[in-house]
Amino acid sequence: MKRLASLSIITFLISLSFCNQTYSNNSNEIDEYVILNLHWSEGEITLNGIKKVAGLIKRAGKKAIVQPFFYTITTDNGEIVKAGYFKVPRNLHFDYFDESEGELKGGQLKRDELDFVIRVPSYNNAKQINFYKKNSDLELHGVKSNTVFKKAHTSQLLGKIDL
């Protein structure tokens, strides 16, 4: 009985230690996000609305899917504090039932104008977020490396938003 009680206490302490490590608040971690409601029209991005929200940090390492669109969050002195890819959902997929053939069919439409939402980390020293479309000759690999995003001037600027 004593052994079971001490085993339970040890298990509890180990669990508590794990939880403290998992949810610790390091200075590099972000626990606030900015939800940007954006508008895409003729290759330009403008802001419909902005909202700050709290959120938990995702610990699992997830490989970024390389998209042709990316953003940079910059400070007052132009330093890039965060960069990442995002998707502009221009293709609208649809299904319909063709009564003449008795089959379910579908297709897609490519939209030139749409609204979409992205979530980006919130930084106290962030001043601006810039949206870019990479040129086909510029290869951007490794979202975690800000050095590739310092070449943003060779990409097409789609919009700027002051934070």
N, C-alpha and C positions, 0 to 999 in steps of 0.2 A: 504494500500500500504506500509506504514511504517512497519507494522507488518510482512508482507511478506518479506520485505528486511532484517529485523533483524532476522527473522527465517532462511533465506538463509545464512546469515553471521554466525549464530550459527552452522548451519549444516556444513558449510565449515570448521569452526574451529574444530569441533568435528572430522570431516573426516581427517583433517590435523594432529590432535593429534594422531589418530589411525594409520595413515600411518607412523608417526615418531616412534611410538612404534613397529610397525610391522617390519620396516626395520632398526631399530637401530643397530649399530655395537658394540655389547658387546665384551669384551675380550675373552669370552668363545666361541663365534661363529666363524665358519670357512667360509670364502668367497672364498677360493681357493681349488681346488681339484687336485688330481693326477690321471690321467688315465693310468692304467697299462695294456699293451698288453702282456698277459702271454701265455706260452706254457705248456701244460700238456702232459707228456710222461712217461709211466710206473710208475705212482704214484709220479712223481717229477714235481715241478713247477719251470720254469725258465723265465727270462724276455726277451721278444722280443723288447719292446720299452716302453718309458715313456714320458708323456707330462703333464705339469701343465696347468690348465685351470681355469678361473674364473667361479663362479656359485653362485646362490642364495641359501640361507638357506631355507630348508623346515621346516615350523613351525608345520605342522600337526603331531601329535603323531601317529606313525604307528607301529603296533606290528611287531616285527622282526620274520621272519620265521626261525625256527631253522634248520640249515643245518649241515651236518657232517663236513663241512670245515669252518674254521675260520682263521682270521688274527689278528695279534697284531702289532701296531706301537709303537716302543720303542725309547727312547732318548739315549744319550751317556752313561748315568749312568744305563741303563737297565730298567728305569721306563716305564710302559705301559701308553701311553697317549690316545690310542683309540684301541678298539677291536670290531670286527664285523664278522658276518657270510657272506659267499659268496657261490655261486653255481658254480660247474664245470659241464657244459652242455655236459655230456658224451653221453646222448641218442640223436640220430638223428632220428626224426620222418619223415616218407615219405608216400606218397600216389601214387597209380598207378591205371590205368584202365585195368582190366582183360577182354580182348576182347572175350575170349572163354566163359566166363560166363556173360559178359555184366554188370559187377559190378565194382564199385570203391572199391578198397582194400587199405590196408596200413600196416605199420609195424614200427619197430624201430630197429636201430642198436646201439649197445654199442661200442663206440669208445675208443681205448686205447691211441690215440694221437690226440690232437686238440689244436687250439688256441682260446682264449677267452679274454674278456676285463672286468675289474672291475674298479670302481671309489672309491677312498678312500679320506678322508679329508687330506689337506696339513697342516702340522705344521712346524713352523720355527725351532723348536728344535728336529724334528724327524730325527733319524739316520738310522733306519732299519725297514723293514716290514718282519715279519715272517709268513709263511703259515703253517697251521696244519690241520690234520684230527683227530677228536676226536675218542678215543677208545670207543667201545660200552659200557664199564662199567663206563665211565665218562659222567655224565649228565651235560650239559651246558645250563643253563636257565638264561635269563636276560642279554641281550647284554649290557645294560647300566651299569651293575655292573662289574667293572674290576677285582673284587676279584675272580670271577670264572675263568677268563682267566689267573690268576697267577699260575694256576695248569697246564699250557700248557706243562710243562716238562713231564707230564704223557701221552701226546698225541703224535702222530707221526708227526715229522717235515717233511714238504714236500719241503720247500725251503726258502731261505733268499735273500732279495734284499736290498742293501744299497741305501738310498735316498739322 
